Amino acid sequence: MKKFEVNNVHCMNCANIIKNSLEDDFGHINVDLNAEPKIVSLELNDSQVEEFKKELDELGFSVIKEIK
């Protein structure tokens, strides 16, 4: 399970944009709207991390850092 702190996620609409845009490519995505900054978590291989970050950034949501 990979977890990322993500900028610009403010509400359920933001979470739905992420899920609807990226779940077909990356599988189930969980967005924790109670955390600050918001946390996006999903099952990713190490080889998929950079592509996920790039596609998330293209949607307007930037990764602050990966949570270890």
mmJSON file of the N, C-alpha and C atoms, coordinates in Angstrom:
{"data_MODEL":{"atom_site":{
"group_PDB":["ATOM","ATOM","ATOM","ATOM","ATOM","ATOM","ATOM","ATOM","ATOM","ATOM","ATOM","ATOM","ATOM","ATOM","ATOM","ATOM","ATOM","ATOM","ATOM","ATOM","ATOM","ATOM","ATOM","ATOM","ATOM","ATOM","ATOM","ATOM","ATOM","ATOM","ATOM","ATOM","ATOM","ATOM","ATOM","ATOM","ATOM","ATOM","ATOM","ATOM","ATOM","ATOM","ATOM","ATOM","ATOM","ATOM","ATOM","ATOM","ATOM","ATOM","ATOM","ATOM","ATOM","ATOM","ATOM","ATOM","ATOM","ATOM","ATOM","ATOM","ATOM","ATOM","ATOM","ATOM","ATOM","ATOM","ATOM","ATOM","ATOM","ATOM","ATOM","ATOM","ATOM","ATOM","ATOM","ATOM","ATOM","ATOM","ATOM","ATOM","ATOM","ATOM","ATOM","ATOM","ATOM","ATOM","ATOM","ATOM","ATOM","ATOM","ATOM","ATOM","ATOM","ATOM","ATOM","ATOM","ATOM","ATOM","ATOM","ATOM","ATOM","ATOM","ATOM","ATOM","ATOM","ATOM","ATOM","ATOM","ATOM","ATOM","ATOM","ATOM","ATOM","ATOM","ATOM","ATOM","ATOM","ATOM","ATOM","ATOM","ATOM","ATOM","ATOM","ATOM","ATOM","ATOM","ATOM","ATOM","ATOM","ATOM","ATOM","ATOM","ATOM","ATOM","ATOM","ATOM","ATOM","ATOM","ATOM","ATOM","ATOM","ATOM","ATOM","ATOM","ATOM","ATOM","ATOM","ATOM","ATOM","ATOM","ATOM","ATOM","ATOM","ATOM","ATOM","ATOM","ATOM","ATOM","ATOM","ATOM","ATOM","ATOM","ATOM","ATOM","ATOM","ATOM","ATOM","ATOM","ATOM","ATOM","ATOM","ATOM","ATOM","ATOM","ATOM","ATOM","ATOM","ATOM","ATOM","ATOM","ATOM","ATOM","ATOM","ATOM","ATOM","ATOM","ATOM","ATOM","ATOM","ATOM","ATOM","ATOM","ATOM","ATOM","ATOM","ATOM","ATOM","ATOM","ATOM","ATOM","ATOM","ATOM","ATOM","ATOM"],
"id":[1,2,3,4,5,6,7,8,9,10,11,12,13,14,15,16,17,18,19,20,21,22,23,24,25,26,27,28,29,30,31,32,33,34,35,36,37,38,39,40,41,42,43,44,45,46,47,48,49,50,51,52,53,54,55,56,57,58,59,60,61,62,63,64,65,66,67,68,69,70,71,72,73,74,75,76,77,78,79,80,81,82,83,84,85,86,87,88,89,90,91,92,93,94,95,96,97,98,99,100,101,102,103,104,105,106,107,108,109,110,111,112,113,114,115,116,117,118,119,120,121,122,123,124,125,126,127,128,129,130,131,132,133,134,135,136,137,138,139,140,141,142,143,144,145,146,147,148,149,150,151,152,153,154,155,156,157,158,159,160,161,162,163,164,165,166,167,168,169,170,171,172,173,174,175,176,177,178,179,180,181,182,183,184,185,186,187,188,189,190,191,192,193,194,195,196,197,198,199,200,201,202,203,204],
"type_symbol":["N","C","C","N","C","C","N","C","C","N","C","C","N","C","C","N","C","C","N","C","C","N","C","C","N","C","C","N","C","C","N","C","C","N","C","C","N","C","C","N","C","C","N","C","C","N","C","C","N","C","C","N","C","C","N","C","C","N","C","C","N","C","C","N","C","C","N","C","C","N","C","C","N","C","C","N","C","C","N","C","C","N","C","C","N","C","C","N","C","C","N","C","C","N","C","C","N","C","C","N","C","C","N","C","C","N","C","C","N","C","C","N","C","C","N","C","C","N","C","C","N","C","C","N","C","C","N","C","C","N","C","C","N","C","C","N","C","C","N","C","C","N","C","C","N","C","C","N","C","C","N","C","C","N","C","C","N","C","C","N","C","C","N","C","C","N","C","C","N","C","C","N","C","C","N","C","C","N","C","C","N","C","C","N","C","C","N","C","C","N","C","C","N","C","C","N","C","C","N","C","C","N","C","C"],
"label_atom_id":["N","CA","C","N","CA","C","N","CA","C","N","CA","C","N","CA","C","N","CA","C","N","CA","C","N","CA","C","N","CA","C","N","CA","C","N","CA","C","N","CA","C","N","CA","C","N","CA","C","N","CA","C","N","CA","C","N","CA","C","N","CA","C","N","CA","C","N","CA","C","N","CA","C","N","CA","C","N","CA","C","N","CA","C","N","CA","C","N","CA","C","N","CA","C","N","CA","C","N","CA","C","N","CA","C","N","CA","C","N","CA","C","N","CA","C","N","CA","C","N","CA","C","N","CA","C","N","CA","C","N","CA","C","N","CA","C","N","CA","C","N","CA","C","N","CA","C","N","CA","C","N","CA","C","N","CA","C","N","CA","C","N","CA","C","N","CA","C","N","CA","C","N","CA","C","N","CA","C","N","CA","C","N","CA","C","N","CA","C","N","CA","C","N","CA","C","N","CA","C","N","CA","C","N","CA","C","N","CA","C","N","CA","C","N","CA","C","N","CA","C","N","CA","C","N","CA","C","N","CA","C","N","CA","C","N","CA","C"],
"label_alt_id":[null,null,null,null,null,null,null,null,null,null,null,null,null,null,null,null,null,null,null,null,null,null,null,null,null,null,null,null,null,null,null,null,null,null,null,null,null,null,null,null,null,null,null,null,null,null,null,null,null,null,null,null,null,null,null,null,null,null,null,null,null,null,null,null,null,null,null,null,null,null,null,null,null,null,null,null,null,null,null,null,null,null,null,null,null,null,null,null,null,null,null,null,null,null,null,null,null,null,null,null,null,null,null,null,null,null,null,null,null,null,null,null,null,null,null,null,null,null,null,null,null,null,null,null,null,null,null,null,null,null,null,null,null,null,null,null,null,null,null,null,null,null,null,null,null,null,null,null,null,null,null,null,null,null,null,null,null,null,null,null,null,null,null,null,null,null,null,null,null,null,null,null,null,null,null,null,null,null,null,null,null,null,null,null,null,null,null,null,null,null,null,null,null,null,null,null,null,null,null,null,null,null,null,null],
"label_comp_id":["MET","MET","MET","LYS","LYS","LYS","LYS","LYS","LYS","PHE","PHE","PHE","GLU","GLU","GLU","VAL","VAL","VAL","ASN","ASN","ASN","ASN","ASN","ASN","VAL","VAL","VAL","HIS","HIS","HIS","CYS","CYS","CYS","MET","MET","MET","ASN","ASN","ASN","CYS","CYS","CYS","ALA","ALA","ALA","ASN","ASN","ASN","ILE","ILE","ILE","ILE","ILE","ILE","LYS","LYS","LYS","ASN","ASN","ASN","SER","SER","SER","LEU","LEU","LEU","GLU","GLU","GLU","ASP","ASP","ASP","ASP","ASP","ASP","PHE","PHE","PHE","GLY","GLY","GLY","HIS","HIS","HIS","ILE","ILE","ILE","ASN","ASN","ASN","VAL","VAL","VAL","ASP","ASP","ASP","LEU","LEU","LEU","ASN","ASN","ASN","ALA","ALA","ALA","GLU","GLU","GLU","PRO","PRO","PRO","LYS","LYS","LYS","ILE","ILE","ILE","VAL","VAL","VAL","SER","SER","SER","LEU","LEU","LEU","GLU","GLU","GLU","LEU","LEU","LEU","ASN","ASN","ASN","ASP","ASP","ASP","SER","SER","SER","GLN","GLN","GLN","VAL","VAL","VAL","GLU","GLU","GLU","GLU","GLU","GLU","PHE","PHE","PHE","LYS","LYS","LYS","LYS","LYS","LYS","GLU","GLU","GLU","LEU","LEU","LEU","ASP","ASP","ASP","GLU","GLU","GLU","LEU","LEU","LEU","GLY","GLY","GLY","PHE","PHE","PHE","SER","SER","SER","VAL","VAL","VAL","ILE","ILE","ILE","LYS","LYS","LYS","GLU","GLU","GLU","ILE","ILE","ILE","LYS","LYS","LYS"],
"label_asym_id":["A","A","A","A","A","A","A","A","A","A","A","A","A","A","A","A","A","A","A","A","A","A","A","A","A","A","A","A","A","A","A","A","A","A","A","A","A","A","A","A","A","A","A","A","A","A","A","A","A","A","A","A","A","A","A","A","A","A","A","A","A","A","A","A","A","A","A","A","A","A","A","A","A","A","A","A","A","A","A","A","A","A","A","A","A","A","A","A","A","A","A","A","A","A","A","A","A","A","A","A","A","A","A","A","A","A","A","A","A","A","A","A","A","A","A","A","A","A","A","A","A","A","A","A","A","A","A","A","A","A","A","A","A","A","A","A","A","A","A","A","A","A","A","A","A","A","A","A","A","A","A","A","A","A","A","A","A","A","A","A","A","A","A","A","A","A","A","A","A","A","A","A","A","A","A","A","A","A","A","A","A","A","A","A","A","A","A","A","A","A","A","A","A","A","A","A","A","A","A","A","A","A","A","A"],
"label_entity_id":["1","1","1","1","1","1","1","1","1","1","1","1","1","1","1","1","1","1","1","1","1","1","1","1","1","1","1","1","1","1","1","1","1","1","1","1","1","1","1","1","1","1","1","1","1","1","1","1","1","1","1","1","1","1","1","1","1","1","1","1","1","1","1","1","1","1","1","1","1","1","1","1","1","1","1","1","1","1","1","1","1","1","1","1","1","1","1","1","1","1","1","1","1","1","1","1","1","1","1","1","1","1","1","1","1","1","1","1","1","1","1","1","1","1","1","1","1","1","1","1","1","1","1","1","1","1","1","1","1","1","1","1","1","1","1","1","1","1","1","1","1","1","1","1","1","1","1","1","1","1","1","1","1","1","1","1","1","1","1","1","1","1","1","1","1","1","1","1","1","1","1","1","1","1","1","1","1","1","1","1","1","1","1","1","1","1","1","1","1","1","1","1","1","1","1","1","1","1","1","1","1","1","1","1"],
"label_seq_id":[1,1,1,2,2,2,3,3,3,4,4,4,5,5,5,6,6,6,7,7,7,8,8,8,9,9,9,10,10,10,11,11,11,12,12,12,13,13,13,14,14,14,15,15,15,16,16,16,17,17,17,18,18,18,19,19,19,20,20,20,21,21,21,22,22,22,23,23,23,24,24,24,25,25,25,26,26,26,27,27,27,28,28,28,29,29,29,30,30,30,31,31,31,32,32,32,33,33,33,34,34,34,35,35,35,36,36,36,37,37,37,38,38,38,39,39,39,40,40,40,41,41,41,42,42,42,43,43,43,44,44,44,45,45,45,46,46,46,47,47,47,48,48,48,49,49,49,50,50,50,51,51,51,52,52,52,53,53,53,54,54,54,55,55,55,56,56,56,57,57,57,58,58,58,59,59,59,60,60,60,61,61,61,62,62,62,63,63,63,64,64,64,65,65,65,66,66,66,67,67,67,68,68,68],
"pdbx_PDB_ins_code":[null,null,null,null,null,null,null,null,null,null,null,null,null,null,null,null,null,null,null,null,null,null,null,null,null,null,null,null,null,null,null,null,null,null,null,null,null,null,null,null,null,null,null,null,null,null,null,null,null,null,null,null,null,null,null,null,null,null,null,null,null,null,null,null,null,null,null,null,null,null,null,null,null,null,null,null,null,null,null,null,null,null,null,null,null,null,null,null,null,null,null,null,null,null,null,null,null,null,null,null,null,null,null,null,null,null,null,null,null,null,null,null,null,null,null,null,null,null,null,null,null,null,null,null,null,null,null,null,null,null,null,null,null,null,null,null,null,null,null,null,null,null,null,null,null,null,null,null,null,null,null,null,null,null,null,null,null,null,null,null,null,null,null,null,null,null,null,null,null,null,null,null,null,null,null,null,null,null,null,null,null,null,null,null,null,null,null,null,null,null,null,null,null,null,null,null,null,null,null,null,null,null,null,null],
"Cartn_x":[0.845,0.0,0.883,0.673,1.395,0.456,0.996,0.211,0.944,0.165,0.738,-0.034,0.687,0.056,-0.101,-1.313,-1.622,-2.196,-1.704,-2.202,-3.465,-4.268,-5.434,-6.635,-6.623,-7.814,-8.604,-9.825,-10.587,-11.899,-12.469,-13.824,-14.061,-15.269,-15.617,-15.557,-15.879,-15.796,-14.363,-13.396,-11.98,-11.631,-12.085,-11.816,-12.42,-13.63,-14.283,-13.569,-13.03,-12.248,-11.049,-10.348,-9.185,-9.606,-10.636,-11.086,-11.567,-12.439,-13.015,-11.971,-10.956,-9.932,-8.847,-8.537,-7.346,-7.597,-8.791,-9.009,-8.944,-9.319,-9.22,-7.776,-6.839,-5.425,-4.703,-5.136,-4.359,-5.11,-6.372,-7.138,-7.762,-8.349,-9.083,-8.2,-8.737,-8.032,-8.859,-8.2,-8.859,-8.348,-9.278,-8.914,-9.422,-8.5,-8.855,-9.063,-10.34,-10.669,-10.572,-10.389,-10.279,-8.851,-7.89,-6.487,-6.158,-5.129,-4.66,-3.153,-2.455,-3.067,-3.757,-4.582,-5.354,-4.406,-4.838,-4.006,-4.703,-3.968,-4.444,-3.662,-4.371,-3.682,-4.226,-3.326,-3.687,-2.552,-2.871,-1.859,-1.132,0.167,0.987,2.28,2.753,4.11,5.051,6.298,7.269,7.381,7.203,7.321,6.154,5.066,3.889,3.846,4.705,4.612,4.774,5.794,6.036,4.901,4.378,3.254,2.015,1.766,0.625,0.775,1.969,2.208,2.004,2.481,2.35,0.883,0.123,-1.292,-2.083,-1.747,-2.4,-2.113,-0.873,-0.471,-1.221,-1.42,-2.157,-3.605,-4.142,-5.502,-5.54,-4.362,-4.297,-4.046,-3.69,-3.416,-1.955,-1.143,0.278,0.612,1.495,1.958,2.966,2.7,3.628,4.774,4.384,5.4,4.72,5.53,5.057,5.25,4.237,4.303,4.864,5.931,6.563,5.927],
"Cartn_y":[-1.188,0.0,1.241,2.122,3.394,4.493,5.424,6.557,7.846,8.832,10.106,11.256,12.258,13.505,14.312,14.854,15.495,16.895,17.864,19.237,19.385,20.389,20.822,19.898,18.9,18.064,18.711,19.188,19.946,19.275,18.433,17.943,16.605,16.079,14.814,14.934,16.095,16.286,16.086,16.628,16.428,14.938,14.269,12.831,12.056,12.416,11.725,11.961,13.155,13.42,12.475,12.35,11.458,10.02,9.555,8.17,7.894,8.747,8.512,8.589,9.408,9.588,8.518,8.0,7.155,5.702,5.372,3.992,2.968,3.335,2.375,1.954,2.88,2.583,2.02,2.431,2.107,1.291,0.964,0.189,1.083,0.456,1.189,2.234,3.441,4.551,5.023,5.192,5.731,7.15,8.079,9.458,9.765,10.063,10.387,11.894,12.3,13.722,14.274,13.414,13.863,14.254,13.831,14.149,15.533,16.151,17.437,17.422,17.432,17.434,16.105,16.099,14.909,13.787,12.539,11.375,10.504,10.213,9.321,8.028,6.894,5.609,4.603,3.742,2.723,1.714,0.586,-0.447,-0.1,0.156,0.473,-0.313,-0.72,-1.248,-0.057,-0.253,0.842,1.435,0.601,1.075,1.97,1.973,2.775,4.124,4.322,5.51,6.795,6.877,8.123,8.423,7.412,7.612,8.083,7.51,7.935,9.405,9.775,11.165,12.114,11.724,12.557,12.759,11.678,11.777,12.551,12.388,13.139,14.634,14.956,16.342,16.955,16.162,16.65,16.984,16.357,16.652,17.89,18.395,19.573,19.268,18.021,17.605,17.162,17.871,17.52,16.759,15.784,14.999,15.828,15.983,16.667,15.714,14.492,13.475,12.126,11.089,9.734,9.449,8.842,8.486,7.078,6.924,5.595,4.81],
"Cartn_z":[0.0,0.0,0.0,-0.958,-1.017,-0.546,0.236,0.728,0.388,-0.042,-0.438,0.199,0.723,1.106,-0.178,-0.396,-1.677,-1.461,-2.241,-2.237,-3.071,-2.754,-3.535,-3.462,-2.595,-2.403,-1.266,-1.585,-0.602,-0.192,-1.073,-0.803,-1.517,-1.352,-1.994,-3.516,-4.059,-5.507,-5.998,-5.259,-5.602,-5.556,-4.491,-4.345,-5.513,-5.919,-7.027,-8.354,-8.553,-9.769,-9.827,-8.712,-8.649,-8.926,-8.229,-8.378,-9.806,-10.316,-11.649,-12.753,-12.563,-13.595,-13.557,-12.364,-12.241,-11.836,-11.344,-10.882,-12.011,-13.223,-14.334,-14.577,-14.382,-14.621,-13.403,-12.189,-10.993,-9.946,-10.173,-9.197,-8.14,-7.117,-6.079,-5.399,-5.276,-4.636,-3.445,-2.304,-1.118,-0.873,-0.634,-0.319,1.086,2.007,3.38,3.489,3.504,3.569,4.99,5.984,7.373,7.744,6.952,7.233,6.666,7.214,6.686,6.673,5.539,4.199,3.899,2.887,2.513,2.1,2.378,2.069,1.029,-0.033,-1.091,-0.954,-0.877,-0.732,-1.736,-2.211,-3.185,-3.292,-3.908,-4.16,-5.454,-5.345,-6.515,-6.464,-7.632,-7.729,-7.765,-7.371,-7.409,-8.808,-9.828,-11.208,-11.632,-10.866,-11.205,-10.495,-9.503,-8.649,-9.444,-10.274,-11.022,-11.991,-12.651,-13.569,-12.811,-11.642,-10.83,-10.42,-9.943,-9.533,-10.712,-11.892,-13.086,-13.448,-13.466,-13.835,-12.777,-11.507,-10.44,-10.612,-10.942,-11.152,-12.348,-13.399,-14.575,-14.229,-13.177,-12.727,-11.816,-11.435,-10.58,-9.111,-8.817,-7.441,-7.355,-6.582,-6.539,-5.262,-5.414,-4.274,-3.478,-2.193,-1.302,-0.971,-0.537,-0.229,-0.11,-0.276,-0.023,1.455,2.066,3.482,3.587,4.319,4.447,5.561],
"occupancy":[1.0,1.0,1.0,1.0,1.0,1.0,1.0,1.0,1.0,1.0,1.0,1.0,1.0,1.0,1.0,1.0,1.0,1.0,1.0,1.0,1.0,1.0,1.0,1.0,1.0,1.0,1.0,1.0,1.0,1.0,1.0,1.0,1.0,1.0,1.0,1.0,1.0,1.0,1.0,1.0,1.0,1.0,1.0,1.0,1.0,1.0,1.0,1.0,1.0,1.0,1.0,1.0,1.0,1.0,1.0,1.0,1.0,1.0,1.0,1.0,1.0,1.0,1.0,1.0,1.0,1.0,1.0,1.0,1.0,1.0,1.0,1.0,1.0,1.0,1.0,1.0,1.0,1.0,1.0,1.0,1.0,1.0,1.0,1.0,1.0,1.0,1.0,1.0,1.0,1.0,1.0,1.0,1.0,1.0,1.0,1.0,1.0,1.0,1.0,1.0,1.0,1.0,1.0,1.0,1.0,1.0,1.0,1.0,1.0,1.0,1.0,1.0,1.0,1.0,1.0,1.0,1.0,1.0,1.0,1.0,1.0,1.0,1.0,1.0,1.0,1.0,1.0,1.0,1.0,1.0,1.0,1.0,1.0,1.0,1.0,1.0,1.0,1.0,1.0,1.0,1.0,1.0,1.0,1.0,1.0,1.0,1.0,1.0,1.0,1.0,1.0,1.0,1.0,1.0,1.0,1.0,1.0,1.0,1.0,1.0,1.0,1.0,1.0,1.0,1.0,1.0,1.0,1.0,1.0,1.0,1.0,1.0,1.0,1.0,1.0,1.0,1.0,1.0,1.0,1.0,1.0,1.0,1.0,1.0,1.0,1.0,1.0,1.0,1.0,1.0,1.0,1.0,1.0,1.0,1.0,1.0,1.0,1.0,1.0,1.0,1.0,1.0,1.0,1.0],
"B_iso_or_equiv":[0.0,0.0,0.0,0.0,0.0,0.0,0.0,0.0,0.0,0.0,0.0,0.0,0.0,0.0,0.0,0.0,0.0,0.0,0.0,0.0,0.0,0.0,0.0,0.0,0.0,0.0,0.0,0.0,0.0,0.0,0.0,0.0,0.0,0.0,0.0,0.0,0.0,0.0,0.0,0.0,0.0,0.0,0.0,0.0,0.0,0.0,0.0,0.0,0.0,0.0,0.0,0.0,0.0,0.0,0.0,0.0,0.0,0.0,0.0,0.0,0.0,0.0,0.0,0.0,0.0,0.0,0.0,0.0,0.0,0.0,0.0,0.0,0.0,0.0,0.0,0.0,0.0,0.0,0.0,0.0,0.0,0.0,0.0,0.0,0.0,0.0,0.0,0.0,0.0,0.0,0.0,0.0,0.0,0.0,0.0,0.0,0.0,0.0,0.0,0.0,0.0,0.0,0.0,0.0,0.0,0.0,0.0,0.0,0.0,0.0,0.0,0.0,0.0,0.0,0.0,0.0,0.0,0.0,0.0,0.0,0.0,0.0,0.0,0.0,0.0,0.0,0.0,0.0,0.0,0.0,0.0,0.0,0.0,0.0,0.0,0.0,0.0,0.0,0.0,0.0,0.0,0.0,0.0,0.0,0.0,0.0,0.0,0.0,0.0,0.0,0.0,0.0,0.0,0.0,0.0,0.0,0.0,0.0,0.0,0.0,0.0,0.0,0.0,0.0,0.0,0.0,0.0,0.0,0.0,0.0,0.0,0.0,0.0,0.0,0.0,0.0,0.0,0.0,0.0,0.0,0.0,0.0,0.0,0.0,0.0,0.0,0.0,0.0,0.0,0.0,0.0,0.0,0.0,0.0,0.0,0.0,0.0,0.0,0.0,0.0,0.0,0.0,0.0,0.0],
"pdbx_formal_charge":[null,null,null,null,null,null,null,null,null,null,null,null,null,null,null,null,null,null,null,null,null,null,null,null,null,null,null,null,null,null,null,null,null,null,null,null,null,null,null,null,null,null,null,null,null,null,null,null,null,null,null,null,null,null,null,null,null,null,null,null,null,null,null,null,null,null,null,null,null,null,null,null,null,null,null,null,null,null,null,null,null,null,null,null,null,null,null,null,null,null,null,null,null,null,null,null,null,null,null,null,null,null,null,null,null,null,null,null,null,null,null,null,null,null,null,null,null,null,null,null,null,null,null,null,null,null,null,null,null,null,null,null,null,null,null,null,null,null,null,null,null,null,null,null,null,null,null,null,null,null,null,null,null,null,null,null,null,null,null,null,null,null,null,null,null,null,null,null,null,null,null,null,null,null,null,null,null,null,null,null,null,null,null,null,null,null,null,null,null,null,null,null,null,null,null,null,null,null,null,null,null,null,null,null],
"auth_seq_id":[1,1,1,2,2,2,3,3,3,4,4,4,5,5,5,6,6,6,7,7,7,8,8,8,9,9,9,10,10,10,11,11,11,12,12,12,13,13,13,14,14,14,15,15,15,16,16,16,17,17,17,18,18,18,19,19,19,20,20,20,21,21,21,22,22,22,23,23,23,24,24,24,25,25,25,26,26,26,27,27,27,28,28,28,29,29,29,30,30,30,31,31,31,32,32,32,33,33,33,34,34,34,35,35,35,36,36,36,37,37,37,38,38,38,39,39,39,40,40,40,41,41,41,42,42,42,43,43,43,44,44,44,45,45,45,46,46,46,47,47,47,48,48,48,49,49,49,50,50,50,51,51,51,52,52,52,53,53,53,54,54,54,55,55,55,56,56,56,57,57,57,58,58,58,59,59,59,60,60,60,61,61,61,62,62,62,63,63,63,64,64,64,65,65,65,66,66,66,67,67,67,68,68,68],
"auth_comp_id":["MET","MET","MET","LYS","LYS","LYS","LYS","LYS","LYS","PHE","PHE","PHE","GLU","GLU","GLU","VAL","VAL","VAL","ASN","ASN","ASN","ASN","ASN","ASN","VAL","VAL","VAL","HIS","HIS","HIS","CYS","CYS","CYS","MET","MET","MET","ASN","ASN","ASN","CYS","CYS","CYS","ALA","ALA","ALA","ASN","ASN","ASN","ILE","ILE","ILE","ILE","ILE","ILE","LYS","LYS","LYS","ASN","ASN","ASN","SER","SER","SER","LEU","LEU","LEU","GLU","GLU","GLU","ASP","ASP","ASP","ASP","ASP","ASP","PHE","PHE","PHE","GLY","GLY","GLY","HIS","HIS","HIS","ILE","ILE","ILE","ASN","ASN","ASN","VAL","VAL","VAL","ASP","ASP","ASP","LEU","LEU","LEU","ASN","ASN","ASN","ALA","ALA","ALA","GLU","GLU","GLU","PRO","PRO","PRO","LYS","LYS","LYS","ILE","ILE","ILE","VAL","VAL","VAL","SER","SER","SER","LEU","LEU","LEU","GLU","GLU","GLU","LEU","LEU","LEU","ASN","ASN","ASN","ASP","ASP","ASP","SER","SER","SER","GLN","GLN","GLN","VAL","VAL","VAL","GLU","GLU","GLU","GLU","GLU","GLU","PHE","PHE","PHE","LYS","LYS","LYS","LYS","LYS","LYS","GLU","GLU","GLU","LEU","LEU","LEU","ASP","ASP","ASP","GLU","GLU","GLU","LEU","LEU","LEU","GLY","GLY","GLY","PHE","PHE","PHE","SER","SER","SER","VAL","VAL","VAL","ILE","ILE","ILE","LYS","LYS","LYS","GLU","GLU","GLU","ILE","ILE","ILE","LYS","LYS","LYS"],
"auth_asym_id":["A","A","A","A","A","A","A","A","A","A","A","A","A","A","A","A","A","A","A","A","A","A","A","A","A","A","A","A","A","A","A","A","A","A","A","A","A","A","A","A","A","A","A","A","A","A","A","A","A","A","A","A","A","A","A","A","A","A","A","A","A","A","A","A","A","A","A","A","A","A","A","A","A","A","A","A","A","A","A","A","A","A","A","A","A","A","A","A","A","A","A","A","A","A","A","A","A","A","A","A","A","A","A","A","A","A","A","A","A","A","A","A","A","A","A","A","A","A","A","A","A","A","A","A","A","A","A","A","A","A","A","A","A","A","A","A","A","A","A","A","A","A","A","A","A","A","A","A","A","A","A","A","A","A","A","A","A","A","A","A","A","A","A","A","A","A","A","A","A","A","A","A","A","A","A","A","A","A","A","A","A","A","A","A","A","A","A","A","A","A","A","A","A","A","A","A","A","A","A","A","A","A","A","A"],
"auth_atom_id":["N","CA","C","N","CA","C","N","CA","C","N","CA","C","N","CA","C","N","CA","C","N","CA","C","N","CA","C","N","CA","C","N","CA","C","N","CA","C","N","CA","C","N","CA","C","N","CA","C","N","CA","C","N","CA","C","N","CA","C","N","CA","C","N","CA","C","N","CA","C","N","CA","C","N","CA","C","N","CA","C","N","CA","C","N","CA","C","N","CA","C","N","CA","C","N","CA","C","N","CA","C","N","CA","C","N","CA","C","N","CA","C","N","CA","C","N","CA","C","N","CA","C","N","CA","C","N","CA","C","N","CA","C","N","CA","C","N","CA","C","N","CA","C","N","CA","C","N","CA","C","N","CA","C","N","CA","C","N","CA","C","N","CA","C","N","CA","C","N","CA","C","N","CA","C","N","CA","C","N","CA","C","N","CA","C","N","CA","C","N","CA","C","N","CA","C","N","CA","C","N","CA","C","N","CA","C","N","CA","C","N","CA","C","N","CA","C","N","CA","C","N","CA","C","N","CA","C","N","CA","C","N","CA","C","N","CA","C"],
"pdbx_PDB_model_num":[1,1,1,1,1,1,1,1,1,1,1,1,1,1,1,1,1,1,1,1,1,1,1,1,1,1,1,1,1,1,1,1,1,1,1,1,1,1,1,1,1,1,1,1,1,1,1,1,1,1,1,1,1,1,1,1,1,1,1,1,1,1,1,1,1,1,1,1,1,1,1,1,1,1,1,1,1,1,1,1,1,1,1,1,1,1,1,1,1,1,1,1,1,1,1,1,1,1,1,1,1,1,1,1,1,1,1,1,1,1,1,1,1,1,1,1,1,1,1,1,1,1,1,1,1,1,1,1,1,1,1,1,1,1,1,1,1,1,1,1,1,1,1,1,1,1,1,1,1,1,1,1,1,1,1,1,1,1,1,1,1,1,1,1,1,1,1,1,1,1,1,1,1,1,1,1,1,1,1,1,1,1,1,1,1,1,1,1,1,1,1,1,1,1,1,1,1,1,1,1,1,1,1,1]
}}}
